[in-house]
Amino acid sequence: MVGRGSGCSAPRGLRGLGPGSRDPHGLTWPMAGIMMAGGKEGGVRALQCPKCHEPMIVAEYRDVEVDCCAACGGVWLDGGELEALAGLAVPPKERPDPALGPPDLDCPVCVHKLVKDRYGRTEVVVDKCPHGDGVWLDAGELGQILAAYPEAAEHASHDDHGAAALRGFFDAKRPQDPNKEG
């Protein structure tokens, strides 16, 4: 695992979590290993959420860093991290499906437009970097992907509940904007 700097405070909704603490879902929030955007200490800045532009925090699961947005519930996974997290390899498609619409989000790593595509054999539409920097999952999509690959559970140990914790955390209901339709 690679750290992202040193020292920060947790974003809204996660203020009580300190270095190495666990949230109620069992995720480790290594606050000592992250630098939030705008931090003054040395190190790499936290990635900004491509959807709501809030700084993301890093949660660790099975030595995989998951960049999480506490504001919208989305998740950024660097190239190969989703496959490592799910415990399986999903071959890349030759071309994304243009019927899914034009890109509307920027990669938080290289700032190129993320390309919309269905992930593996699922119907989940994800936004992925055309340069392989990673994949953006909206709230709930990680749980949908992990549920679509039940064989991935065979790769997890019996005492490892991290995937369930991630699904619970990102599938939890979030306060809805009363001004938003839908």
C-alpha positions in Angstrom: 0.0 0.0 0.0 1.2 3.5 -0.8 0.5 6.4 1.5 -0.8 9.7 0.2 1.1 12.1 2.5 0.7 12.8 6.2 -1.7 14.4 8.5 -5.2 15.7 7.9 -8.7 16.0 9.4 -11.6 13.9 8.2 -14.2 15.4 5.9 -17.8 16.0 6.9 -19.5 13.0 8.3 -16.2 11.3 9.4 -14.8 13.8 11.9 -14.6 11.4 14.8 -12.2 9.0 13.0 -8.5 9.3 13.8 -5.4 7.5 12.5 -6.0 3.8 12.1 -9.5 4.0 13.6 -12.4 1.9 12.2 -15.8 3.1 11.2 -18.9 1.1 12.2 -18.6 -0.8 8.9 -15.2 -2.2 9.7 -13.2 -0.1 7.2 -9.9 1.3 8.3 -9.5 5.0 7.7 -5.7 5.6 7.8 -6.0 9.3 8.4 -2.2 9.5 9.1 -1.6 8.3 5.6 -3.6 10.9 3.7 -3.3 14.5 2.8 -6.6 16.4 2.2 -6.6 18.9 -0.6 -5.3 22.2 0.6 -3.1 20.6 3.3 0.1 22.4 4.2 2.3 19.4 5.1 4.5 17.7 2.5 3.1 14.9 0.4 0.6 14.2 -2.3 -2.7 16.0 -2.3 -5.9 13.9 -1.9 -7.7 13.2 -5.2 -10.8 15.3 -5.8 -14.1 13.6 -6.5 -14.8 13.8 -10.2 -18.5 14.2 -9.5 -18.8 16.7 -6.7 -15.2 18.0 -6.6 -14.8 17.4 -2.8 -11.5 16.0 -1.5 -11.7 12.2 -1.2 -10.4 10.1 1.7 -8.6 6.8 1.5 -10.0 3.6 3.1 -8.0 0.5 3.1 -9.4 -3.0 2.5 -7.1 -6.0 2.0 -4.1 -3.8 1.2 -6.1 -1.9 -1.5 -6.5 1.8 -1.2 -10.0 2.9 -2.0 -10.5 6.7 -2.6 -13.9 7.5 -1.2 -16.0 10.7 -1.4 -17.9 11.2 1.9 -20.1 13.8 0.2 -21.6 11.7 -2.7 -20.6 8.2 -1.8 -18.7 7.6 -4.9 -15.4 5.6 -5.1 -12.3 6.0 -7.2 -10.2 2.8 -7.7 -6.8 3.1 -9.4 -6.1 0.9 -12.3 -6.4 -2.8 -11.3 -7.7 -2.1 -7.8 -11.3 -3.1 -8.5 -10.1 -6.4 -9.8 -7.8 -6.9 -6.8 -10.7 -6.0 -4.4 -13.1 -8.4 -6.1 -10.4 -11.1 -6.4 -10.8 -11.6 -10.1 -9.6 -10.4 -13.4 -12.0 -8.8 -15.9 -10.6 -8.4 -19.4 -10.9 -4.9 -20.8 -13.2 -4.4 -23.7 -11.9 -3.3 -27.0 -14.1 -0.3 -27.2 -16.6 1.4 -24.9 -20.3 1.4 -26.0 -21.0 4.9 -27.5 -24.7 4.4 -26.8 -24.0 5.1 -23.1 -23.4 8.7 -24.0 -20.6 11.2 -24.0 -18.1 11.5 -21.2 -19.1 14.0 -18.5 -16.5 13.5 -15.7 -12.8 14.2 -15.6 -10.2 11.7 -14.3 -9.0 12.8 -10.9 -5.5 11.6 -11.8 -4.8 12.9 -15.4 -7.9 15.1 -15.9 -8.8 13.5 -19.3 -12.5 12.8 -19.8 -13.6 9.5 -18.3 -15.2 7.1 -20.7 -18.6 5.4 -19.9 -18.7 1.6 -20.2 -20.4 -1.4 -18.7 -18.2 -3.2 -16.2 -17.5 -6.9 -17.2 -20.6 -9.0 -17.4 -22.7 -6.5 -15.4 -25.1 -3.8 -16.5 -23.3 -1.3 -14.2 -22.1 1.7 -16.2 -18.8 2.9 -14.8 -16.6 5.8 -15.8 -13.1 4.7 -16.6 -9.9 6.6 -17.5 -9.0 6.0 -21.2 -5.3 6.0 -20.1 -5.8 3.3 -17.5 -5.5 5.5 -14.4 -8.6 3.9 -12.8 -12.4 3.7 -12.6 -15.0 5.9 -11.0 -18.0 4.2 -9.3 -21.1 6.1 -8.3 -22.7 5.4 -4.9 -23.9 1.8 -4.8 -22.1 0.6 -7.9 -19.3 -1.1 -6.1 -21.9 -3.3 -4.2 -23.6 -4.1 -7.5 -20.4 -5.2 -9.1 -19.3 -7.3 -6.2 -22.8 -8.9 -6.1 -22.5 -9.8 -9.8 -19.4 -11.8 -9.1 -20.3 -14.2 -6.4 -17.3 -16.4 -7.2 -15.1 -13.5 -5.9 -16.4 -14.4 -2.4 -14.5 -17.7 -2.8 -11.2 -15.7 -2.8 -12.0 -14.0 0.5 -11.2 -15.7 3.9 -14.1 -16.6 6.2 -13.2 -13.9 8.7 -12.8 -11.1 6.1 -15.9 -9.0 6.0 -14.4 -6.0 4.2 -16.4 -6.4 1.0 -19.6 -6.6 2.9 -18.5 -3.5 4.8 -17.8 -1.6 1.6 -21.1 -2.6 0.2 -22.9 -1.5 3.3 -21.1 1.8 3.5 -21.6 2.8 -0.1 -25.1 1.4 -0.4 -26.3 3.2 2.7 -28.9 5.9 2.1 -27.5 9.3 1.8 -29.3 12.6 2.5 -31.0 13.6 -0.7 -30.9 17.2 -2.0 -34.5 18.4 -1.8 -33.9 20.5 -4.9 -32.9 17.5 -7.0 -35.5 15.7 -9.1 -35.7 11.9 -9.0 
